[in-house]
Amino acid sequence: MGNPRGKSFKATARDVSEGYATVNPIFLKPFEAEDLKGLYSELQKCLSEIRAEQFPHGRIEAIRIRNLRLQRLYGASMVMRNYARAKRIIIL
């Protein structure tokens, strides 16, 4: 299945990390079980990619931006896990 939002899951995960999209239950409502699994896996991949980047030592603004991106992705994954648990969907 495709993303009901009209973008790839990778692009949606990037939008979430940059703050252009917010994941909440209303955002997740049009997604089916397979779509949720796909988006969740892309969020986890994006989270891993950001963590794998070299840490910007001494650059306060770059550290802040990196931490904000990680925080947005982690928050989105927690919202997805709780939403899936409420709907009895296994996404892990």
N, C-alpha and C positions, 0 to 999 in steps of 0.2 A: 504494500500500500504506500501511497505517497503522503506527504505531509499535508494535512488539511489547510495549513496556512499558506500553501503555495510555494514554499521554499524547501530546500533540502534540509535534512536534520542537522547536518554540519553547519550550514549557514544560520540556522535557528540557534544552535549552541553558541556560535560566535556572537550573534546578536544579544543573547542573554549575558555572555561574559562582558560585552562592551556596555551593557545597560540599556540597549535599545528595545529589549523585550523583557517583560516580567512574567515569570512563571507563577501562576496561581490556579486555583481550581476552575475558574471561569476560562482561563487560557487553555486548560487541559480538557475541557468538556468535549470538544469535537473529535478528540483523538480516540482511536480504537486501541485495543490491547497491544497489537503488533506495532502500532505507531508509537505508543508509549515506550515500549521496549527499545525501539530504534532511537528515539529521542534521548532516552536515559543513557543508552550506551554511548551516544555522541557527546553527551554532557560529560561523561566519565573520561572519554578520550581527550576532550578539550582540557579538562582539569589536569590530566596527566601531562599533556603537552606544555601547559603553562608551568607546572611544577618542574618539568625537565629543562626549561630554559635556564640559562646562566643567571644566577642571582645578581642584581645590580648593586653591588657594594658601594656605599658612600653616596648614592644618588637617591635622595629622600623621595622626590616626586615619582621616580620610576618604581621604587619599592611600594609606595602608596597605591599606584595604579595596579601593580601586580597583585597586591593583597586585596584590592577591591574586586578585581576580576575573579580571584579565587573564592572570595566571599559570595559573590553573586552566583557562581556555578554551584558551590556547595549548598547554598540556600535553595536553589532551584531543584537540586537533586533530592533534598530533604522534603520539599513540597511534593515532588513527584512520588517519592516513596510512600508518604502518608496518604496521598490521593489514591495510589494504587492499592494500598492496604484497605482503605475504606471501600473501594470498589471490588475488592477481592481479586485483584489482578497481580500475577507474579511477574515482576520486571527484572529481578536480579538474576 
